[in-house]
């Protein structure tokens, strides 16, 4: 039996993986979502999946003025700012800072993140030396932290390298990436210093990089209708063609693994 308070710090692009694991966990007794502007999407998904939860203010959680039940398996979800991805150093500093604040109120922490441009390289080593509670992060079956949300969807670095080699010069869309691409483009290395709101500039950069296609990576998570709509909107905007990654690539093993590891930290 799992008992304790698990703190979840998640990138919005990986919230579907979190919702997937929560929706099939019968042990989960209480869920709290810290209210901020980054939690807009996950609020709707929690309701859609009929996951009972309570929304509390960030400030009240951090100052300890709100009561958190801890007589069973309790989860506290803190959605992070996509803007942290803009610079790896900002992501590293931001995640470390937020973990430092969260550790005072939980028994373990799980990060729904990958390395993300190596911003979180050795975050596990840093956590052992600087946190009072254990933590875990999304890994592949060899124990390596996955590169990013695409790597998490297909099993890790080795598969990611295979994908890049087989399909170079392509935009990869998972469901959550597709519905957040407006916020993500400006954070990509390809668009550093580029006004992504400038349609002609956006098209020019893609043309220079020889990008003409967008690939749908069907994870089976999220809303398939919204996934298709968002992908078509992006493709129509830039004159891209759309195709879907063939079967045999996608796996939910990293999502299953990190959730199980997080619960195991509470049992330990």
N, C-alpha and C positions, 0 to 999 in steps of 0.2 A: 504493500500500500504506500502510495506517495503522499507525503505530508510536508508542508512548508510553503514558503513564498518564493516564487520564481519571477525574477525581473527580466522582461524581454525588451531589448532595444533593437528596433527594426527599421530597415530602409523600406520605404513604401514600395519599391520594386520587388521586394521579397515578401510582402505581406500575404500574398496568395498561398505561399508555402506554409506560413504560420497558420492561416485560417484552415487550410487543409488538415493539418495535424490536430488542431484544436477540435475540429468538428467530429473527429472519430475517437476522441478521448473521453471515456466514461468516468474517469477519475477526477476530472477537472471540476472543482466545486464552486469557486468564486473567481470572477474575472473583473479586473479594473482597467479602464482605459484612461490614460492621462489626456486631458483635453488640450489640444493645440491645433494649429491650422494644418499640420501634417497628418492629422488623424481623420481627416474628412472622409477619405475613401474607405478606410478600414471600418469606420462606424457603420456604413451601409452594408458591408460584407458580413459583419457580426450579426446584424439584424436579419439579413437574407438567409444566413445559415442557422438562424434561431439559436445563437449562442448567447445565453444570458450574461449580461455584463452591466457594470455600473461605471458611469463616466464621472471622473473626479478632476478637480483643478490641479494642474502641475504644482502650483504654489502650496496648496494644502497638503499634497502628498510629500513634498520635499521638507516642509516645516513640521510634518508629523501631526498636523491638526485634524486629519481625517482618520476615521477608524478603518483599519484593514483587517478583515477576518483572516485568522491564521489557524483555524482548527481543522483544516483539511488541505487539499492541494489548491493553492491560490496563485493566480497569475496576474502580474501587473505589466501592462503593455505601454511602452513609451516610444512613440513613432518619432523618427529623427528627420531632420531637414535634408532634403535632396541637395541643397546648396553646399553641404559639406563635401560633396564629391568634386567640387570645382578644383580644389587643390588637395593633393594627398596629405600635405602637412596639416591642413585645416581639418581633414577627416580624422587623422590620428589624434590631434589635440582635442577635437570635439568629443570623440568617442571616449577617450581617456577621462576627460572632465565629467561627462555624463555618468560613466560607470562609477566614478568616485562619489558622485552625489547619490546614485541609486543604491550603492552597497550598504548604506546606513539603514535601509528599510527592507532588504530582501535577504534570503538565505543563499541564493545563487543567481548568476546572470547568464543569459544566452544572447548572443549577437546574431541577428539575421542579416549577415554581411558576408562578403568575400574580402579578398585582399584590396580590391578596388584601387588599381593603380599603385599597389604596394603601400597604400596609406595605412593599412592595418597589418603590415608585415611584422611578425614577432609580437602581436598584441597579446598572445597567450603567455609569452615569456614575461612581458611587462606586467600582466595581470597577476601572475604568481608572486612577483616581487612587490607589488603595490596595492593589491586589493585584499580585503579581509575575508572575502567570500570567493568561492570557486566560480569559474566561468567556462563557457564553451562557445564555439563558433562553427559555421558550416564547413564541413570537410569532405574530401572524397574518400574512397574506400582504402586508400593508402595512408590516410591520416593527414594529408596536406590540406591547408585552407584553400577553398576554391577561389578562382580568380575574381569572379564577379557573378552577376545574376544569370548570365548566359552559361557560364561554366557550371553553376549550380544546377541548371536545368538539364544538362547532358552528362553530368557525372564527374566533372573535374578537369584538371589541366590537360591530361593526355588526350581526352576526347575533344577538348577545346582546340588544341593544336591540330588535330585531325580535321576538325570542322573548318578552321581557318585555311588549311592547306587545300581542302577540297572545294571550298566556296569563298575565295578571297574577294575583297572589294564589294562586300554586300552588307546591308544593314540587317542585323538580326533583331527580330521582335519576339519577345515573350508577351503574354497577355498584359502584364503590368507595365512592361516597357512601352508597349504600343499606346496605352492610355495615358502615359506620362511623358511621351517623347518631347513635347514642347518644353518641358522643364529640363529634360536631360540633354538635349542637343548642345546647349550652351556650356554644359559641363564636360563635353567630350573634347579630347585632345585635338581632334580635327578642326574644332571651331574656336580654339583659343583666340580671343581678341576679335571675333566676328560677331556682328549684330545679327543673331539668328531670326530676328523679327523682320529683317530686310530680305524679302523673297528673292530678289535678283542675286544678292550676295550669297544666300544659302544655296541656290542652284549652281552658282559659279563654283563654290567650294566643292560641292559634290561632283561637279563635272571635272574639275581639276584632279580630284581623287579617283575619277573613273568609277563612281558609284552610280548604278542604274537600276538596281534591284533591291527589293526588301523581302526577306525570308521570314515566314511565320513559323515559329517554333511552338508547336501545339503541345503544351504541357498537360492539358486536361484540367487546368485550374482557371479560376476567374470566370468571366462571362464571355462565352464564345461569340455572341452577337456583338458585344461591345468591342471585342478583339478584332473582329472582321471590319467593323465600321471604322475604328481608329486606324487600322492598317490601310484601308482604302482611302481614307482622308489624307494620310501621309503620302501615299503613292500618287494620288491624283494631283496633289499640290506640287509634286516635284517631277511628275512624268515618269515615275518608276513602275516597273512591272512587279507583280507579286507571285511568289511561289511558296510552297510549303515544304519544310524539311521532311524527308522521307522517314518511314518507321525505322525503329532500331536505335535511334539516337537518344531520345528523351528518357529520363529516369527520375523517379521521386526518391531514390535511395538517399541522397544527401539530406533531403527534407526529413525523411523518416529517422535518419541517423542523428541529426542534431537535436531533434525533439526528444528522442530516447535518451541521449546523453545528458540533456538538460534535466530531465526527470531523475536520472540516476544520481546526479549531483545532490538532489534533495534527499534521496534515500541514503546516500553515503553520510 
